[in-house]
Amino acid sequence: MSDLIDTDILVSGGGVAGLTAAVAFGQAGFNVICVDPAAPIMTREAAGADLRTTAFLQPARAFLERIGLWGRLAPYATPLQVMRIVDAGGETTEPRASHDFDAADIGELPFGWNLPNWLLRREMVAAIGDLPNVDFRPGTGTAQVLTRQAEARVTLSDGARIRARLIIGADGRDSFVRKAANIPVKTTRYGQKALAFAVSHAIPHNNVSTEIHRTGGPFTLVPLPDHEGRPSSAVVWMERGPEAQRLTDLEVTDFEGEMSERSGYLFGPLTLISRRTIWPIISQTAGRMSAERIALVAEAAHVLPPIGAQGLNMSLADLGTLLDLAELDRDGLGNHKMLTAYHRARHAEILARVVGIDALNRASMVDAQVLRDLRMRALNAFYGVAPVRRALMRAGLGARDIQK
């Protein structure tokens, strides 16, 4: 029909993962249409801005270099040289054990580089503007999906009809594409919520990412560039749901007092320099990574608690695998062979990582003093054996070969 628009790939979802997919496949020469029902928010001050940050680990940076994005992001990135785990699970919030996992122990590069999510969207949208074969349609969603052996047909919320060889579902934990493909999910709810915000503080972070464990979940400070001449960090504070909501509702002065106490004053008093956002913590895995003419990536396929910077880094691993397969057989884009290979390459690893992060999160939530003491002894034991410590760092990076 004359009103049918042909493209190689329809990316459903315009978050960080969806925009990255659009850039990656556009750079590789595929024709791409990317849609999202909401326009991306690209300033920190705007209502609804995503105040979380993303730490791109070494393999993720390599992928971003491959697709031409890293050059745009590098000027804004804060390197993460050391990951510090602090146990504050005693009778008071005073830290009682602290261990540094230094990237220098396994190579010359930092563990990763931290960037705000709103800034990532800004730079990725700018990159899409330089790609004539990528059509980004913010404010337009996916309304209907019909797949056949040879193609997929998508109807958009504005009535436009698309014929694509491959649909990439990057539309989040409630993915419309996943539901349309009848792919089941397994969801674990922890009764937790996470607060995300930015702070300034008197004591420099020295490019150290600090994760403080007590009860309810970790309190994590990730380095940011200085703010108005003072050291600054992004914070993710995980707590059980009612407590997280109480904290969200506090007046700023009271909140600053409680967050400074929870941080053990490791960086001195903390000053809030952004709004607070809050979201529920779950683990979720799709039963399959693919269906007929459909590939799921990012939170459409897997959701994890924000521990160890695994979430978006796993998403970029999805995209890297999918891009490898697409470039290996361009004529076979979106066919059964390609998508079966994609599922087999990613699904088992994802399940293993979800199990590992689930265990870490449950350990971080414990209330009983005897369990908190056991957690501290386990941390001391792992850190005290150098080969185990290095193996844990390599596993956390998710890379077989760490760059030297």
Secondary structure, 3 states (H helix, E strand, C coil): CCCEEEEEEEEECCCHHHHHHHHHHHHCCCCEEEEECCCCCCCCCCCCCCCCEEEEEHHHHHHHHHCCCHHHHHHHCEEECEEEEEECCCCCCCCCEEEEEEHHHCCCCCCEEEEEHHHHHHHHHHHHHCCCCEEEEECECEEEEEECCCCEEEEECCCCEEEEEEEEECCCCCCHHHHHCCCCEEEEEEEEEEEEEEEECCCCCCCEEEEEECCCCCEEEEEEEEECCEEEEEEEEEEEHHHHHHHHHCCHHHHHHHHHHHCCCCCCCCEECCCCEEEEEEEEEECCCEECCEEECHHHCEECCCCCCCHHHHHHHHHHHHHHHHHHCHHHCCCHHHHHHHHHHHHHHHHHHHHHHHHHHHHHHCCCHHHHHHHHHHHHHHHHCHHHHHHHHHHHHCCCCCCC
